[in-house]
Amino acid sequence: MRILFVSDAPWQASGYGQQTDMVTRAMVADGHEVYVYAPGALHEGEVPLAENLTVLSSAYGDDRWGNMSLPWHMERVQPDLVITWLDAQGLIGYGRDHVPCYMWAPIDSQPIPIMERDVLQRATKILVPSRWGQGILAEHGFDSEYVPCCIDLAALRIDPGARQRWRKRNGVQDDDWLIGMVGQNRGSPDRKGYAWAFDILKEFMGRHADVKAYLHTEPVGDQYAPNLTYLRMELGLLGRIDFPRQTGSYAWAGPWMAEMYNAFDVLLHCSLGEGFGVPILEAQACGTPVVVNAATAVTELSANGYQAQPSQWIWSTTITKWALPDVSNLLEQLERAYAARGDLNREAVREFTLPYGARRVYEDCWRPVLAAVAPPLDYKAGERKLLLGAGRVRKAGYTHHDRDGLYPDIDVAHDLTVFPWPWADSSWDYVEAVDVLEHLACDFTLVMDELWRITAPGGYLMVHGPEVGSWQHTADPTHVRGFTLDSFDYWTERGWGKTYPYTTHKWETIRKLRDESGITVVLRPLKPVAKEKQWLETSATT
């Protein structure tokens, strides 16, 4: 299978890049042809990493998700499957054609922001790395497949020699009790919880003279994040808290990170929300216990760790809730870890992480997901295609309809508010109605019944129209209605159609999406195929 995998490049030291490296190499070993589309990793050109593994670039000026360059790659690569391994909210151009699009959804807060839900409803399948996130998706009506992140258990292992090397190199004494933190310092509010962590460290270091801390992050911060060097100075913690040396990116290579995790005596993780939380697993794989703000996916990754309940959930600017760390609870759990320092069994800590090894996650989760990929659904593939309200639009292979025969390419002129329409039952494999139905000043149930009548069993109806209340809806005085994402559920068996039985002519929803242009739905009529065969046989003899 040819796969377009959208994420960071495999050589990038980010969490996205590390996951991409492990997963795509396993895919290639399984016989797949993989193209890693890495927006921002490089501009123009491509990098062949291995046989059947190529990294593609985005155009200069493209965004984090590569929306502008995506159509070119789709046309050139012709993938059988698109997998996005980036945060979903920016996937504006994805999931808009017949190629299956599997979207990774690291749910790190609740409820899921509206804009993110709008994107996820275009996914053929949603991949979620936590059971907690899977539950939140279910509350919003989304089915999802559990595919956790993975770690390299061969690189991340207990290594006393590595512990000593790192501590000596960074001025940490053998009898120092070292608290580590790992994560980006970005944004406001401070999602990784460094502001809370400094209050915790100030109090804890005041109690214990042998405690030091190393924060593997950008100390200056960006996107309105706190400047941790100033905060360290303000709290009088110079000499007690250290940061990465400013010799380049803080995202150091794997072997250095493994040494660092071994050097820690505990990992402190104060994040307000995590879609997964890879550093929590990485630390434990090296035998280092964790103290965490017990919320979101973090609770699954620290079952043998020290969990501190958050103080409360608060709304953020993206209209979702984050879990605020509770300083007192986290201090209590740090004290427990400190008191147990002489009894630490690093092998027992590592044992918890074994199910998350890269090979096991691929075999248990990725391989079944890929094996179940259905052939791409091309709902426009039927031979008999009808374009309603065509106007000036001309499409090869279509019968063109409009209310009046004002344009030379119109094959059938008919007012759609006059019933019945001039087509036989089940006569079309695909019916397209783009910016048409909102103009029909008549009983809309009669319109849906006619569409059901003329669409063949196994055929498809695609409708696009303005979202109710939008400028597209209100600007045109000939519009008599607008649509919501759920409007056509009233003509299905599962949605509002169960509560409001307007008709016995039901549909199955195949796809529905909302974007800046309006509402798009793809429906399939629920009618037995036998009737289609009967109509064909009857028409052939008349």
C-alpha positions as CSV (number, residue, x, y, z in Angstrom):
1,M,0.0,0.0,0.0
2,R,1.2,3.5,-0.8
3,I,0.9,5.7,2.3
4,L,1.3,9.5,2.7
5,F,2.3,10.0,6.3
6,V,2.0,13.7,7.3
7,S,4.2,14.7,10.3
8,D,7.7,16.0,11.2
9,A,10.6,14.4,9.3
10,P,12.1,11.2,10.8
11,W,15.4,13.0,11.5
12,Q,13.8,15.7,13.6
13,A,14.3,15.3,17.3
14,S,10.7,16.3,18.2
15,G,8.2,13.8,19.6
16,Y,6.4,13.8,16.2
17,G,9.7,13.1,14.4
18,Q,10.6,10.2,16.7
19,Q,7.2,8.6,16.3
20,T,7.4,9.1,12.5
21,D,10.8,7.4,12.4
22,M,9.8,4.3,14.3
23,V,6.4,3.9,12.7
24,T,7.3,4.5,9.0
25,R,10.3,2.2,9.1
26,A,8.1,-0.5,10.5
27,M,5.6,0.2,7.7
28,V,8.3,-0.1,5.1
29,A,9.6,-3.4,6.6
30,D,6.0,-4.6,6.3
31,G,6.0,-4.0,2.6
32,H,4.4,-0.6,2.3
33,E,5.6,2.3,0.2
34,V,5.8,5.4,2.5
35,Y,6.1,9.0,1.7
36,V,6.6,11.2,4.7
37,Y,5.2,14.7,4.0
38,A,7.1,16.9,6.5
39,P,5.8,20.5,6.2
40,G,8.5,22.9,7.4
41,A,11.3,20.3,7.6
42,L,12.6,21.5,4.3
43,H,11.4,23.6,1.4
44,E,11.3,22.2,-2.1
45,G,12.7,18.9,-3.2
46,E,12.7,15.5,-1.5
47,V,15.0,13.2,0.5
48,P,15.1,9.4,-0.2
49,L,15.9,7.9,3.2
50,A,15.7,4.2,2.2
51,E,14.0,2.0,-0.4
52,N,10.3,2.8,-0.3
53,L,10.8,5.6,2.3
54,T,10.9,9.2,0.9
55,V,10.6,12.5,2.7
56,L,8.6,15.2,0.8
57,S,8.9,19.0,1.3
58,S,6.4,21.8,1.4
59,A,6.5,25.0,-0.6
60,Y,8.1,28.1,1.0
61,G,5.5,30.0,3.0
62,D,3.3,27.0,3.6
63,D,1.8,26.5,7.1
64,R,2.6,24.0,9.8
65,W,0.2,21.4,8.3
66,G,1.3,21.9,4.6
67,N,-2.2,22.7,3.4
68,M,-1.0,24.7,0.4
69,S,1.4,22.0,-0.9
70,L,-0.9,19.0,-0.2
71,P,-2.8,18.9,-3.5
72,W,0.4,18.7,-5.5
73,H,1.7,15.8,-3.4
74,M,-1.7,14.0,-3.6
75,E,-1.6,14.3,-7.4
76,R,2.0,13.1,-7.7
77,V,2.1,10.3,-5.1
78,Q,-1.5,9.0,-5.7
79,P,-1.6,7.5,-2.2
80,D,-3.9,4.7,-1.1
81,L,-4.1,6.1,2.4
82,V,-3.3,9.4,4.1
83,I,-2.3,9.4,7.8
84,T,-1.9,12.7,9.6
85,W,0.4,12.7,12.7
86,L,0.0,16.3,13.6
87,D,-2.5,18.1,15.9
88,A,-5.8,18.1,14.0
89,Q,-7.0,21.7,14.3
90,G,-4.9,22.9,11.4
91,L,-5.7,20.2,8.8
92,I,-7.8,22.5,6.7
93,G,-7.1,20.8,3.4
94,Y,-7.3,17.1,4.5
95,G,-10.0,14.6,4.1
96,R,-11.7,16.3,1.2
97,D,-11.5,13.7,-1.5
98,H,-12.1,10.0,-1.9
99,V,-8.7,8.9,-0.5
100,P,-9.1,7.5,3.0
101,C,-7.7,9.9,5.5
102,Y,-6.8,8.6,9.0
103,M,-6.3,11.5,11.4
104,W,-4.3,11.3,14.7
105,A,-6.2,13.0,17.5
106,P,-4.1,13.6,20.7
107,I,-7.1,14.7,22.8
108,D,-5.6,16.7,25.7
109,S,-8.6,18.6,27.1
110,Q,-12.3,18.4,27.3
111,P,-14.6,19.2,25.6
112,I,-12.9,19.0,22.2
113,P,-12.8,22.5,20.7
114,I,-15.4,23.1,18.0
115,M,-12.9,23.9,15.3
116,E,-11.1,20.6,16.0
117,R,-14.3,18.7,15.9
118,D,-15.1,20.3,12.5
119,V,-11.8,18.9,11.1
120,L,-12.2,15.4,12.7
121,Q,-15.6,14.8,11.1
122,R,-13.7,14.7,7.8
123,A,-11.6,11.8,8.9
124,T,-12.2,8.3,7.5
125,K,-10.9,7.0,10.8
126,I,-9.6,8.7,13.9
127,L,-6.5,7.4,15.6
128,V,-6.3,8.3,19.3
129,P,-3.3,7.6,21.5
130,S,-5.1,7.3,24.8
131,R,-8.1,5.6,26.3
132,W,-9.1,8.8,28.0
133,G,-9.1,10.6,24.7
134,Q,-11.1,7.8,23.1
135,G,-13.8,8.3,25.8
136,I,-13.9,12.1,25.2
137,L,-14.3,11.4,21.4
138,A,-17.1,9.0,22.1
139,E,-18.9,11.7,24.1
140,H,-18.9,13.8,21.0
141,G,-20.2,10.9,18.8
142,F,-16.9,10.0,17.2
143,D,-15.7,6.4,16.8
144,S,-11.9,6.0,17.1
145,E,-9.1,3.4,17.0
146,Y,-6.7,3.2,19.9
147,V,-3.1,3.5,18.7
148,P,-0.7,4.7,21.4
149,C,2.6,6.4,20.9
150,C,5.6,4.1,21.2
151,I,9.1,4.3,22.6
152,D,12.5,2.8,21.6
153,L,13.1,0.3,24.5
154,A,16.5,-0.6,23.1
155,A,17.7,3.0,23.4
156,L,15.8,3.9,26.5
157,R,17.1,1.5,29.2
158,I,18.5,1.4,32.7
159,D,22.2,2.3,32.4
160,P,24.1,3.2,35.6
161,G,27.1,4.2,33.6
162,A,25.1,6.6,31.6
163,R,23.7,8.1,34.8
164,Q,27.1,8.8,36.1
165,R,28.4,10.3,32.9
166,W,25.5,12.7,32.6
167,R,25.6,13.8,36.2
168,K,29.4,14.3,36.1
169,R,29.2,16.3,32.8
170,N,26.5,18.5,34.2
171,G,27.8,19.1,37.7
172,V,25.4,17.0,39.6
173,Q,26.9,15.3,42.7
174,D,26.3,11.6,43.5
175,D,24.3,12.5,46.6
176,D,22.1,15.2,44.9
177,W,18.5,14.2,44.5
178,L,17.8,15.4,40.9
179,I,14.3,16.4,39.8
180,G,13.8,16.5,36.0
181,M,11.2,18.1,33.7
182,V,10.9,17.6,30.0
183,G,8.6,19.6,27.7
184,Q,8.2,22.7,25.6
185,N,7.8,26.1,27.2
186,R,5.3,27.7,24.9
187,G,2.1,29.6,25.0
188,S,-0.1,31.2,27.6
189,P,-1.5,29.7,29.7
190,D,1.6,27.6,30.3
191,R,0.3,24.2,29.3
192,K,3.3,22.3,30.6
193,G,2.8,23.8,34.0
194,Y,6.3,25.4,34.6
195,A,4.8,28.3,36.6
196,W,3.3,25.8,39.0
197,A,6.4,23.7,39.0
198,F,8.6,26.6,40.2
199,D,6.3,27.1,43.2
200,I,6.7,23.4,43.9
201,L,10.4,23.5,43.5
202,K,10.8,26.6,45.7
203,E,9.0,25.0,48.6
204,F,10.5,21.5,48.1
205,M,14.1,22.8,47.9
206,G,13.5,24.9,51.0
207,R,12.8,21.6,52.8
208,H,15.6,19.6,51.3
209,A,19.1,21.0,50.8
210,D,20.2,18.0,48.6
211,V,17.6,18.7,45.9
212,K,18.4,20.1,42.5
213,A,16.4,20.3,39.2
214,Y,17.2,20.2,35.5
215,L,14.5,21.5,33.2
216,H,14.9,20.2,29.6
217,T,13.1,23.0,27.8
218,E,13.4,26.5,26.2
219,P,14.1,28.6,29.3
220,V,13.3,31.9,27.7
221,G,10.1,30.6,26.2
222,D,8.0,31.8,23.3
223,Q,4.4,32.6,22.4
224,Y,4.0,34.5,25.7
225,A,5.4,31.6,27.8
226,P,7.1,32.6,31.1
227,N,10.8,33.4,31.0
228,L,12.1,30.7,33.3
229,T,15.5,32.3,33.7
230,Y,13.9,35.4,35.2
231,L,11.6,33.2,37.3
232,R,14.6,31.3,38.6
233,M,16.2,34.5,39.6
234,E,13.0,35.9,41.2
235,L,12.7,32.9,43.4
236,G,16.3,32.8,44.4
237,L,17.0,29.4,42.8
238,L,20.2,30.1,40.9
239,G,22.5,27.1,41.5
240,R,19.5,24.8,42.2
241,I,17.8,24.8,38.8
242,D,19.6,24.3,35.5
243,F,18.6,24.4,31.8
244,P,20.1,23.0,28.6
245,R,23.3,24.7,27.5
246,Q,22.5,27.2,24.7
247,T,24.5,25.5,22.0
248,G,21.6,24.8,19.6
249,S,18.3,23.1,19.8
250,Y,17.2,21.8,23.2
251,A,15.8,18.7,21.4
252,W,19.0,16.7,21.8
253,A,19.6,13.3,20.2
254,G,18.3,10.1,21.6
255,P,21.5,8.8,23.4
256,W,21.9,12.0,25.3
257,M,18.2,11.9,26.3
258,A,18.6,8.4,27.6
259,E,21.6,9.4,29.7
260,M,19.5,12.3,31.0
261,Y,16.5,10.2,32.0
262,N,18.9,7.8,33.8
263,A,20.4,10.8,35.7
264,F,17.1,11.9,37.1
265,D,15.9,10.6,40.4
266,V,12.3,11.6,39.6
267,L,10.5,13.2,36.6
268,L,8.1,16.0,37.6
269,H,5.3,16.5,35.1
270,C,2.8,19.3,35.8
271,S,1.1,19.6,32.5
272,L,-2.4,20.9,32.4
273,G,-3.3,18.3,29.7
274,E,-1.7,15.8,27.5
275,G,-2.8,13.9,24.4
276,F,-0.2,11.2,25.4
277,G,2.9,12.3,27.3
278,V,5.9,10.5,25.8
279,P,8.5,11.9,28.3
280,I,6.6,10.1,31.1
281,L,7.1,6.8,29.4
282,E,10.7,7.6,28.4
283,A,11.7,8.3,32.0
284,Q,10.1,5.2,33.3
285,A,11.8,3.1,30.6
286,C,15.1,4.3,32.1
287,G,13.8,3.3,35.6
288,T,13.0,6.8,36.8
289,P,9.8,7.2,38.7
290,V,7.3,10.0,37.9
291,V,5.2,12.5,39.8
292,V,2.4,13.8,37.7
293,N,-0.7,16.1,37.6
294,A,-3.2,13.2,37.2
295,A,-5.4,14.4,34.4
296,T,-6.1,13.5,30.8
297,A,-4.0,10.8,29.2
298,V,-1.3,11.1,31.9
299,T,-3.3,8.9,34.2
300,E,-2.8,5.9,31.9
301,L,1.0,6.4,31.7
302,S,1.7,6.7,35.4
303,A,-0.2,3.8,37.0
304,N,2.9,2.9,39.0
305,G,3.9,6.5,39.6
306,Y,2.9,9.2,42.0
307,Q,-0.4,10.8,40.9
308,A,-1.5,14.2,42.3
309,Q,-5.1,15.2,41.7
310,P,-5.6,18.6,39.9
311,S,-7.1,21.5,41.8
312,Q,-9.8,22.3,39.2
313,W,-10.7,22.4,35.5
314,I,-10.8,25.9,33.9
315,W,-12.0,27.1,30.5
316,S,-9.3,28.3,28.1
317,T,-9.4,30.7,25.1
318,T,-10.0,27.7,22.7
319,I,-13.3,26.9,24.7
320,T,-12.0,23.8,26.3
321,K,-11.0,22.9,29.8
322,W,-7.5,22.4,31.2
323,A,-6.7,20.7,34.6
324,L,-4.9,23.1,36.9
325,P,-2.1,21.4,38.9
326,D,-2.5,21.5,42.7
327,V,0.8,22.6,44.2
328,S,0.0,21.0,47.6
329,N,-0.9,17.6,46.1
330,L,2.2,17.6,43.9
331,L,4.4,18.5,46.9
332,E,2.9,15.6,48.8
333,Q,3.7,13.1,46.0
334,L,7.2,14.5,45.7
335,E,7.7,13.9,49.4
336,R,6.5,10.3,48.9
337,A,9.0,9.8,46.1
338,Y,11.8,11.4,48.1
339,A,11.0,9.3,51.2
340,A,11.2,6.1,49.0
341,R,14.4,7.0,47.3
342,G,16.4,4.3,49.2
343,D,14.0,1.6,48.1
344,L,13.7,2.5,44.5
345,N,13.5,-0.6,42.2
346,R,14.3,0.8,38.7
347,E,13.5,-2.6,37.0
348,A,10.0,-2.5,38.5
349,V,9.5,1.0,37.2
350,R,10.7,0.0,33.7
351,E,8.4,-3.0,33.6
352,F,5.3,-0.8,33.2
353,T,6.6,0.6,29.9
354,L,7.2,-2.7,28.0
355,P,3.8,-2.8,26.2
356,Y,4.7,0.6,24.6
357,G,7.8,-0.7,22.8
358,A,7.8,0.3,19.2
359,R,7.7,-3.3,17.8
360,R,4.8,-4.3,20.0
361,V,2.7,-1.2,19.3
362,Y,3.2,-1.7,15.6
363,E,2.3,-5.4,15.7
364,D,-0.7,-5.0,18.1
365,C,-2.1,-1.7,16.8
366,W,-0.7,-0.3,13.5
367,R,-0.6,-3.6,11.6
368,P,-4.3,-4.4,12.2
369,V,-5.3,-0.8,11.4
370,L,-3.5,-0.9,8.0
371,A,-4.8,-4.4,7.2
372,A,-8.3,-3.1,7.6
373,V,-8.0,-0.2,5.2
374,A,-10.8,-0.4,2.8
375,P,-10.3,0.5,-0.9
376,P,-10.8,4.2,-1.5
377,L,-14.4,5.2,-1.8
378,D,-14.9,7.1,-5.0
379,Y,-18.6,8.0,-4.8
380,K,-18.4,9.7,-8.2
381,A,-17.2,6.6,-10.0
382,G,-20.6,5.5,-11.3
383,E,-21.3,5.7,-15.0
384,R,-24.6,7.6,-14.7
385,K,-24.0,11.0,-13.2
386,L,-26.4,14.0,-12.8
387,L,-25.3,17.5,-12.1
388,L,-28.3,19.5,-10.7
389,G,-28.3,23.3,-11.2
390,A,-25.3,23.2,-13.4
391,G,-25.5,26.7,-14.8
392,R,-22.3,27.5,-16.7
393,V,-20.5,24.5,-15.2
394,R,-19.5,21.7,-17.6
395,K,-18.3,18.3,-16.3
396,A,-17.3,15.5,-18.7
397,G,-19.5,12.4,-18.3
398,Y,-22.4,14.2,-16.5
399,T,-25.9,15.0,-17.6
400,H,-26.4,18.7,-16.9
401,H,-29.6,20.1,-15.5
402,D,-30.8,23.6,-14.8
403,R,-34.1,25.3,-14.2
404,D,-33.9,27.1,-17.6
405,G,-32.1,26.2,-20.7
406,L,-30.1,29.4,-20.8
407,Y,-26.7,27.8,-21.3
408,P,-25.7,25.6,-24.3
409,D,-24.5,22.7,-22.2
410,I,-27.8,22.2,-20.3
411,D,-29.2,18.7,-21.2
412,V,-32.4,18.9,-19.1
413,A,-34.3,22.0,-18.1
414,H,-36.8,21.6,-15.3
415,D,-38.0,23.5,-12.3
416,L,-37.1,21.3,-9.2
417,T,-40.1,22.6,-7.3
418,V,-42.4,20.9,-9.8
419,F,-42.9,17.2,-9.0
420,P,-42.2,14.5,-10.2
421,W,-38.8,15.3,-11.7
422,P,-38.3,14.1,-15.3
423,W,-36.1,11.1,-14.5
424,A,-37.0,7.5,-13.9
425,D,-36.6,5.6,-10.6
426,S,-33.0,4.7,-9.7
427,S,-31.7,6.2,-12.9
428,W,-28.5,7.8,-11.4
429,D,-25.4,6.4,-9.8
430,Y,-24.3,9.8,-8.6
431,V,-26.3,13.0,-8.1
432,E,-24.5,16.3,-7.3
433,A,-26.3,19.3,-6.0
434,V,-23.9,22.2,-5.3
435,D,-25.5,25.4,-4.1
436,V,-28.9,24.3,-5.4
437,L,-31.2,23.1,-2.7
438,E,-31.2,26.3,-0.7
439,H,-33.0,28.0,-3.6
440,L,-36.0,25.6,-3.7
441,A,-39.1,27.3,-2.2
442,C,-41.1,24.1,-1.6
443,D,-41.6,21.3,0.9
444,F,-38.1,20.0,1.5
445,T,-39.2,16.5,2.3
446,L,-40.6,16.3,-1.3
447,V,-37.1,17.3,-2.6
448,M,-35.4,14.6,-0.5
449,D,-37.9,12.0,-1.6
450,E,-37.3,12.8,-5.3
451,L,-33.6,12.6,-4.8
452,W,-34.1,9.2,-3.1
453,R,-36.3,8.0,-5.9
454,I,-33.9,8.9,-8.7
455,T,-30.7,7.7,-7.0
456,A,-29.8,4.1,-7.7
457,P,-29.2,1.6,-4.9
458,G,-25.6,1.8,-4.0
459,G,-25.4,5.3,-5.6
460,Y,-24.5,8.5,-3.9
461,L,-25.9,12.0,-3.4
462,M,-23.6,14.9,-2.7
463,V,-25.1,18.2,-1.5
464,H,-23.3,21.4,-0.7
465,G,-25.1,24.5,0.6
466,P,-24.6,27.5,2.9
467,E,-24.4,27.1,6.6
468,V,-27.4,28.7,8.3
469,G,-26.7,32.2,9.5
470,S,-23.5,32.6,7.5
471,W,-22.9,35.4,5.0
472,Q,-23.3,32.9,2.2
473,H,-26.8,32.1,3.5
474,T,-28.0,35.7,4.1
475,A,-26.3,37.6,1.3
476,D,-28.3,35.9,-1.5
477,P,-32.0,37.0,-1.4
478,T,-33.1,34.0,-3.4
479,H,-32.0,31.6,-0.6
480,V,-34.9,30.2,1.3
481,R,-33.0,28.0,3.7
482,G,-29.5,27.3,5.2
483,F,-28.1,24.0,6.6
484,T,-26.3,22.9,9.7
485,L,-24.0,19.9,9.9
486,D,-26.9,17.8,11.1
487,S,-29.7,19.0,8.9
488,F,-29.8,15.9,6.7
489,D,-29.8,13.6,9.7
490,Y,-33.6,14.2,9.7
491,W,-33.8,11.9,6.6
492,T,-31.6,9.1,8.1
493,E,-32.5,6.1,10.2
494,R,-30.0,6.7,12.9
495,G,-30.2,10.5,13.5
496,W,-33.1,12.8,14.0
497,G,-35.0,10.7,11.4
498,K,-35.8,8.3,14.3
499,T,-37.4,11.1,16.3
500,Y,-39.0,12.9,13.4
501,P,-40.2,10.4,10.7
502,Y,-40.9,12.8,7.9
503,T,-40.6,10.0,5.3
504,T,-40.1,6.3,4.8
505,H,-37.4,7.1,2.2
506,K,-34.3,7.0,4.4
507,W,-30.6,7.7,3.7
508,E,-27.3,6.6,5.2
509,T,-24.8,9.4,5.9
510,I,-21.4,8.7,4.3
511,R,-19.6,11.9,4.9
512,K,-20.5,15.4,6.3
513,L,-18.2,18.4,6.8
514,R,-18.4,22.1,7.5
515,D,-15.8,24.6,6.3
516,E,-15.6,28.2,5.3
517,S,-17.7,27.6,2.2
518,G,-20.6,25.9,3.9
519,I,-22.0,22.4,4.6
520,T,-21.2,19.4,2.5
521,V,-22.9,16.0,2.9
522,V,-22.6,12.7,1.0
523,L,-25.6,10.4,1.4
524,R,-26.5,6.9,0.1
525,P,-30.2,5.9,-0.3
526,L,-31.3,2.9,1.8
527,K,-33.0,0.8,-0.8
528,P,-32.4,-2.8,-1.8
529,V,-30.2,-3.6,-4.7
530,A,-32.7,-6.1,-6.0
531,K,-35.0,-3.1,-7.0
532,E,-32.2,-1.7,-9.0
533,K,-31.7,-4.9,-10.9
534,Q,-35.5,-5.1,-11.5
535,W,-35.6,-1.6,-12.9
536,L,-32.7,-2.3,-15.2
537,E,-34.4,-5.4,-16.5
538,T,-37.7,-3.6,-17.0
539,S,-36.1,-0.7,-18.8
540,A,-34.2,-3.0,-21.1
541,T,-37.4,-4.6,-22.4
542,T,-39.4,-1.4,-22.9
